[in-house]
Structure formats: C-alpha cells, structure tokens
Amino acid sequence: MLTMNRTPWAVPRRGRRPVAFAAVTALLAGLVLAIGASEAKAATVDTNAWYVLINRHSGKVLDVSNLATGDGAPIHQWDRTNATNQQWQFIDSGGGYYRLRARHSGKVMEVFNWSTTDGADIVQWGDHNGTNQQFRLADSADGYVRLLNRNSGKAVEVQDLSTANGGKIVQYYDWGGANQQWQLVPVGGTSGSLPSTFRWSSSGVLIGPKSDATHSIRAVKDPSVVHHNGRYHVFASTTNNNGAYSMVYLNFTDWSQAGSAQHHYLDRTAIGGGYKAAPHVFYFAPQRLWYLVFQTGDNAAYSTTSD
C-alpha cells in the first residue's frame, strides 16, 4: 500500500510566520485552486444524521464547552465521549453550504460577530442562517475535509496546533494544515426510538469462496466491513477443503462489485499461516492506527497499519 508521512510541519506560532512559509502556503493555495478542489467529494453529508468531527492533528473532537446551551458559548476540542455536545447535524443552507447544529443545545456553530480576521472565535449561537453560520466542505487527503466559512472564506482550525483538551477553535487562513482537517464520523440517526414493525430482505450471496493455485477454499464467513475513502474493505474468515481456517481481504467501491473483487489471502502477508480467524477491523483515533484483531487458536492477536 502507498503510505503517507503524517508528521506535522513545524509551523511558527501566530504572528511570527516567516515570509518563506507564507510564500509556500500561498503557492499551495494557488495549486488547490488550479485543480478545482472547491467541493468535498470525500465526505457525503447526510442531513438526517449526527456526526462527531475528529481533528486530524490532535485526534480530539469538536465540542461545545461544558455542555453550555447559551449564545456565545465557546467551541473547543476535547477527548471523544460521543456526548450530545460533541454531536453535530449538517443543515443545508443551499449553494453547497451547511450550518452545523449542536445536538444538546439546538444552536449552530458560527464565527463570532461576523469577523473576517485570523484567530476569530468560533462559538455557538441561535440559528439565524447568517453567512457567518454557513460552512462548505473542501477536500483534504484521506477522507478529511476543511470547513470554510461563507462570510470570511477562512477555515475552522484548532488554534496553534494544540493537542490539549480545551484547545481553542478559531478561524484562520486556509493553508491546509492538519489542524484544519476534520473527519466526519456518523454517530446515529435523529431518533432513539425503534420502529414498531420491521422486515428482512435478502440480496442473495454477495461474497463467495474463491480458490487459487495455493488455496482450495470451500467457505467464507465472519466478515468485518469498514467504509473508508470511498471503498468498502472486507476482512473475513475462510476454511479450506481440509477444514483449516485462515483469513482473506478484498475491497470494492460498490456492493455490486463484491462478487468479482480479488481475494487476498492474509497467510501470504506478515500475519502468516496457521489458524487465524474471526477478524474484526476498526480505527483507533487516539493512536491514529487501524487495528485488525483476530483469533489464533488459544489466543487473540492483532495487526496494525497507519493507512
């Protein structure tokens, strides 16, 4: 797999950014403009869903301080708890812009006092659909987005690249830093109630066993599925005609492609042969690592990757 070095750039503190750095950021901004990356393709916003917004640099989330419900309450970053003051709904304002509504208060995120200056506070306020409350999503790498304010054109960021709880959320010139990049993670729908009736439907077999020159496979089961960067990634158990277990990986962009996707057998990787089964895949934000956890007969084991 291709990998990316995520070591943050050494950025000077505000007010002391050297001319050379400013020239580089201006050049990068011009390049982004030239390739036309004006609207986010990495994030598909569901206006009926609630999201946690995870900062790429710190791994912490967008949070209304102290569960405040009043106008002007500051927004900062905090460890993820999935509390309602960390859950945001995107309300369509038209033209590709959205308002971000906090679940606990019903108020929306805004640039305070319609400011257009770097470092202006981001707070919550009653929803009046002002342009200082409207944000569009601009693509960054690896499925992250930047939130650009309609009134100022500036990006929402964690001030001074802070990684601490309580790090201040402000607007700043859109230079594409990791502290300006956010991952949108859905945390559930608009209601906690269950339907009074339900029914099952079946598509038939989506993924079946596939043998190759070194694997005589008779069954596939235990799928663990994640959707990342526009692709479905599936890890599953396999059993061969001798009854031995192993694991397989495949990926595709749409479930209609699942049956034809190439199977990659993980006994051919560093995971190795022998009994390996029941995979489970998840992303652990505090370490910025993907984990693959699986059985190895008498014990459990795991493997990690950054990409």
N, C-alpha and C positions, 0 to 999 in steps of 0.2 A: 504493500500500500504506500501511496505517497504520504509523507508526513510534513508537518509544518512546525517550525520552531516558534513556540509561543512566549519566549522570553520577552517581557515588556521592554520597550525602548526607554532609555534613560532620558526622561523628559524633565527639563528645569521647572522649578516652581513658577507659578503665575507671576507675570510682571518681569521675569528675567529670561524670557525665551530668546536665544540668540538669533541674529539675523539669518544665519545659515539654516537653522532649524525652520524658521518661518518660510524661507525660500523653498525648502524641501516640502513642507506641508502644502504650500500654495501650488507647487508643481503636481503633487499627488491629487489635490482637489481638482486641478485642471484636467488631469488624466481621467479621473472618475467622470467628470462632466463630459469629456470627449467620448467615452464609451457608452454614455447614456444610461447610467445606473441610477435612474431617478425614482423608480418604484420597486418595492420589495417583491421579489419572486420567492425568496427563501421561506417566508412566513405567510401562511394562508390564514387570515384572520376570520374567526367565527364570531360574529357579533352576539351570538347566544351563549357563548362560553365565558368562563372566567379563567384568567391567566396569572401565573406568577412570572415576574420578569427578573431574570438572573443576569447579573453583570458579568461580562466575560473576564475582566481583570481581577475582580475580588471574589467572585463566586457567591456573593451575597445578593439579596433581592431588594426590589423597590418596596418601601414600607412607609406607611403614614405613622409618624412618631407617636408613641404612647396611645395608640388606638384613638387619637383625637377625632372629634366629629365637627369641630368648629371651622369656620372660614379662616384661611391663612395658616392652618396647621402645617408645619414643615414636613417635607418628604425627605427621607434619608435611606441608607441601606442598612440591612440587618440580616442576621442568620435566618435561613428559611425555616419557618414554622408552619406555613400554609394557613396561618390565621387570616381572618377576613380583612384585616388592614394590609395584607400583602396580596390580596386578590383584586384583579383589575378586569373590567369589561370594556371592550372597544365599541364605542358608539359612533356610527357613521355620520360624518358631517358633510359628506359629498366631496367630489374632486380628489378622492384618494386620501382625505384627511379623516382622523378619528379623534374623539375625546376619550380619555381613559378615566373610567369611573371606579372609585374605591368601593368595595362591596360593603364594608362596615358602616360607612357614612353616607353613601349615595352622592358624594361630592366628586368633582373631577379635578384632574391634575392641570395646573396652569403655570405660566411664567408670571410671577408676581408683578402687579402694577404695570403690565404691558411693556416691560423693559425689553430693550433690544441690545443691552450691553452684556459682555462676557462676565460670567460669575453671578448673574441674577438668580435669585432664589426660585426654586420650583416648589410650589405649595399646592394644597387642595383648596377648592372654592366651590360655591354654589354654581350649578351648571347654567350658564347664560349663552353658551355656544359661541363665545368670542374667539377671535383668531388666536389669541394668546392661550386658548384652551385646546387648540387643534394641532394635531401632530400627524405627520406621514411617516411611513416606514421605508427606510432606504437600506438596500442590501449591504451587508458586510460578508466576509468569508464564513464558511462552515455553518450556515444557517442562522447566523446572528444578524440583527438589524440595528440601525440607528434611528432614534426618534427625533425628527426635525420639526421645530415649531413653525407654524404658518405665519405668525406675526413677525418673528425675528429671523427666521431661517437658520437658527442655531440649534445645536444638538444637545440632548439631555445627557449629562455625564455625572460620574462620581468625582467630586472636586479633588484636585491634587493627587489623583491616582490612589486615593485612600483604600486600604483593605480592612479598615476597622469598622466594627459596629458603630452606627451613628454617623458614618461618613456622609457628608452633605451632598445633596442632589441639586445641581445648578444647570444653567445653560452655558454653552461655550461654543466658540467657532468649531465647525465640523471638520476636524482633522483626522477622523477615522481611528482614533486611539481605542485600545481595548476597554478603557473605562467609559467609552461612549457606545459600547456594543452590548446588546441585550438579547437574551434567548427567551422566547415566549413558550412557556410550558403550561398547557391547559390543566386545570385542577378540578373540573367538573362543570355541570350544567347550571342552569338558573334556578333549579328547584331541587330540594332534597326528597320530595315525595316520590313514591313508586307508582307505576301505573296500576289500575285496578285489574286489568287483564293483559295478557301477553301471549305471543305465539312464536314458535321457532320456524325458521325456514332453512333449507339446505341448498348449497350450490353444487353438491357432489364433491368428488375428490379434487382438491387443488394441487396438492404436492404428493407424489407417489415415489416409491423406491426407484432408484436408478443405479444400475451396476456399471462398473468399468473394468478395465483389464486386471485390476488388483482387488476389486471389491464386488462380491456377489451378494447384493443387498435384497432382502425379502420384505422389509418393513421400515417405515419412518414414523416416529411418534414424538411426543413431548415437545412441541415447538415453543420456542421463546421468540417473540417478534418485537422489533423496535422499528420505528419510522424516523429516519434521520437524513437530512439533506435531500429530501425528495425521493428516497428509496426505502423499500422495506428490506430489512435484514433479518433473516430467519436462521436460527440455530436449532438443531433437532437431534434426537437420538436415532440411531439406526441399529438394526440387527441383521446379521448375515445368515446364510443358509446353514451355518454351523451353530447358530444361536449366540454368537459373540456380539457384544454391544460396542458401538463407537458413536461418533458424532459427525454431523455434516453441517455445512454452512452454504447458503445461497442468498442472492439478492435480486431485486427487480423493482421497477417503478410502479407497476400496476399488477393487481392480483390475477389479471387475465394472462400475465406472463409467467406465473409461478410454475406451471407445469413444464415449461420449456427452459427454465433457468438452469444454469450449470451447477452441479453439485460439487462442492469442495470438501473432501474428507479430512477431518482435523487430525487423524492419526498420521498424516503426512506433514504436519507442522510441528512446532516445538512442544505442543501438547503431548504428542507421542501416542504409541499404541497401548494395547491392554484395555481393560474395562474402563470406559469413560461414557457417561450417560447423563440424562436429565439436565440439560443445560438451562441456565437462566441468565439473561443479559440485562444489565441496567447501567445507567450513567450516574456516577457519584460526584456531584458538583464540588464538594469541598476539596477533593483531590484532583478534579478535572480529568478523571480516568473512567474509561469503560471497563466494567467487570464482567467476565464470563465465569460463572460458578457452576460446578458440576460434580457428579458422583464419581468416585474412583474405587468402588467396591467397599472397602472397610472405612473409607474416609471421604471427606469433601475436599475439593481443591478449587483453585481459581487461577485465572489468567487475566492480565490487564493490557490495555493499549490506550494511547492518547488520541488516536484518530478513529 
